[in-house]
Amino acid sequence: MTSSPPPSSTPGGAPTSVLVVDDDAMVRAGLSMVLSVDPTITVVAEAPGGAEAVIAATRHRPDVVLMDLQMPEMNGVEATRRVRAAVPSVAVLMLTTFHLDTHVLDALRAGASGYLLKDVAPQELCHAIHLAASGESAFSATITRQLVARHTRTANDSATAKARQTLAALTDRERAVAEAVAEGASNATIAKALFMSEGTVKTHISRALTKTGLDNRVQLALMVFQAQQNSW
C-alpha cells in the first residue's frame, strides 16, 4: 500500500465520514473507537450486517465504508455490490482476517476500493480511509498478485489473453500509469516517477478506466496482474 501522505480530510475541508460494517459488535466498537482519535475522520453510523449497510449507506451517504468480508446472510461482496449501486460515490474498504482470502478478489471486482487486514495498525487504517476518500486505492500489491495467481491457477489462459489484449489498447503512458497503480503507487508517486503532473496522472487513469470499461483503480490493478500471469 502506498506510503505517501494522505489528505487530512475531504476536499471541502469536512472530516471524512465513515460507515463501519461488521457482524461483531466488539469489532465495530473497536474500529469506531480507533477512528474517533483522528479529528479528520468521523464515524457517521455502524451496521451489523450487509442489508443494514445498504440502508445506512443510502441514509448517511458516507465517504467511505469499512466493510467486513465474512458476514452471515449477506456477505461483504454482495453488500459492496449493493452499496455501490445505491451510492456510486462511496468508497468501500474490505476488512478481512486472512491474507489469502480469495473472496477479496470478488469484493474488488464488485467495486471495493481496497482491502485491509483486521489487525491493521490504527495509523495505517486512517491512512487507507483518506486514500479511499480521495479516489486512490489501499491494497497490498504483493498479496493481490498472489490472490490473482491462486485464483487463476487452474483456469485456462483466456482471461490472461483478454487482459493482455485490453492492456495493449492503452497508450504507452496510460499503460505505464496503470502498471504503477498496480504496484500500489499514489498519484503523487506516479507523477514524480513518470515526470508528469498529478492532474495528468488522474487523466491517464480516467482514460484507462474508460477504455477498459472498469470502475476504479483497483480493478485496473487486477487487470494488470491478470495480464502479467506466467511472466512473474
N, C-alpha and C positions, 0 to 999 in steps of 0.2 A: 504494500500500500504506500502511496506517495507520502513523503515526509515534509513537503513544503508547507509553510504556514497557511492555515485556512482563514477565511474571512471571519470576523468576530461576530457577525450577525447576518441577517438577510440584507439584500441591497438597500432596502428602505430604512435600515437602522434599527428595526424592531428585533427583539430576540427571536431566534429560530424556534418555531413551535414544533413540538414532538408529540406523537401518539405512541404509547407503549402498549404492545400486544403480547401477552403471554398467558398460558393457562395456569401458571403457578403464581399465586398471589404474592408469595415471598419474593419471587424474581421480579415481578412488576414493581413491588415496593422498593426493592434494592436498586433497580435501574432508575426509578424516579428520584430516589434519594441522591444517587451519584450525580445525576444531571442537574439537580437543584443547586448544586455547589457552583455551577457555571452560570454567571449572570447573563450570558448571551444566549442561553437556552431556556425555554420554558416548556414544561410538560402540560399540555392542554387537556389530556384525557388518558385513561387507561382502558384496556379492553381485555376480557378473559378468554376470548376466542375469535375465530375468523369472522363469523357472522356479525358479532358485536363490533369488530374492527371496521367493517364496511360501513356500518351505521355511524360509528364515531368519526370516521374519516369524512363522511359526507356532511356530518353536522359541524365539525370543527375545522375542516379543510387545513390540516397541519402542513407544515413544510416537509416534514419527514415522519415516516412511520418506522418504528423499530418492531419488526415482525418475527415472532417465534416461528421456527420452521416446522417443528413437530408438535401439532395440536390435534386433539380428538375432534370428531365431527367435521370440521373444515380445517384442513392443514394450511400452513403458511403459503404454499404455492397457489392454491385456489383463492385464498384470501387476497394475496397480492394481485392476482389477475382481476379480481372484482373491485378491489380498492382503486387500482389504476384505471379501470374502466369508468368508475364513478367519479374519480378526481384525478384526471390525467396529469395535473401539475405536481402531484405529490411524489416524493422520492421515497422508496421503500428500501430499508436495510434489513437483511435477513439475519437472524440470530440462530446459531446452531451450536451444538455441543461437540460435534465431530469434525475433524479436519477434512475427511474424505466422504462426507455425506453427499451421495450422488443426487439427492433431491435439490441441492443447491443449484445445480445446473438448470433444473426445471424452473426454479424460482427466478433465476436470472433471465431465462428465456420468457418468463411471464411478465417481465418488466422491472424486476428489482434492480436497484442501483448499485448493489454490492452486498457483501455479507461479512459478518464478524463472528468470532467465537464468543461464547457467553462469558468466558473468563478474560475477556479483553480488558486492558488497563483503562481506568477512567479517562485519562488524558487522550488515549487513542480513540476511545468511544466518542468523546466530544469532537475530536478532530474529524472523525469519519462523518458525523452528523453534519458538520459545517460543510464538508466536501460535498455530500449528497445534496444539501440545500442549495449549493451554488452550481449544481448541474454536473459535478465531477463524480468520479467513481471511487469506491472504497472496497478494495478486494486484494487478496494476495495473488499476484501473478503466478507464483510457483504452485500454489495449491490449486488454482483454477486450471492451470495447464495439466496437472496430474489428474484432475477430475475429468477433463476432456479426454485424455488418453484412456482413462479407465472406462469411461462411458462408451467409447467407440472401438475398444479393443477387439470386440467380437463382431463388429459391423463390417460391411463391405466398404470399398473405397469411394462410393458415390458421393457421400456427404463431404469428404475431403476434396474431391474433384470439383464439386459445386462451389465450395468455399474458395478454392483457388481461382476458379473462373470469375467469381464475383469480385474477389480482391483485385484481379487483373484489370477489371473495368475502371478502377480508380486511377487517377493521375499519380505520377511518382511521388509528389508532395503529399497528396492525400493518403497514399499507402504508407509513406514514412510516418505520418502523424498517427495513422491507425495502429501501426506496429508499436509506436511509443505508448499509445493509450493501453495497448495490451500488456505492456510492462508495468502498468500502474502509474505512469508518469502524470504529473499535474500539467495543466495548460502552461503554467509559468516555466516548468522544467522543459517541456517540449519546445516552447518558444526560444529558450536560451540555447538548447541543443541544436535546433534547426535554423537558428538565426532568422527568426520571424517574430512578429508581434503576437501577443496573446489573442488579439482580435482576429488575426489571420489564422491562428490555430483553431479558434472556435469556428471560423468559416469553413476550414478544411474538414473539421469533424462533422459539421452540419451537412456539407455536401456529400461526405462519405456515407452518412446515415441515409440521406435521400436516395443515393444511387443504389445502396444495398437493401433498402426497404426495412431497415432496422429502427428500433425505437430509442436506444440510448447507447452510451459509450461502452457499457459492459457487454451488451450484445455484440457490439463491434469487436471487442476484445475476444469474445468467444469465437467469432468468425475467423479472426486472425489465428487463434490457437488451432482451430479445426483445419485451416489451410496448411498449418505447419506440421500436421501429423506425419509421422515417419521421417521427419527431417531433423528431429531434435537429437 
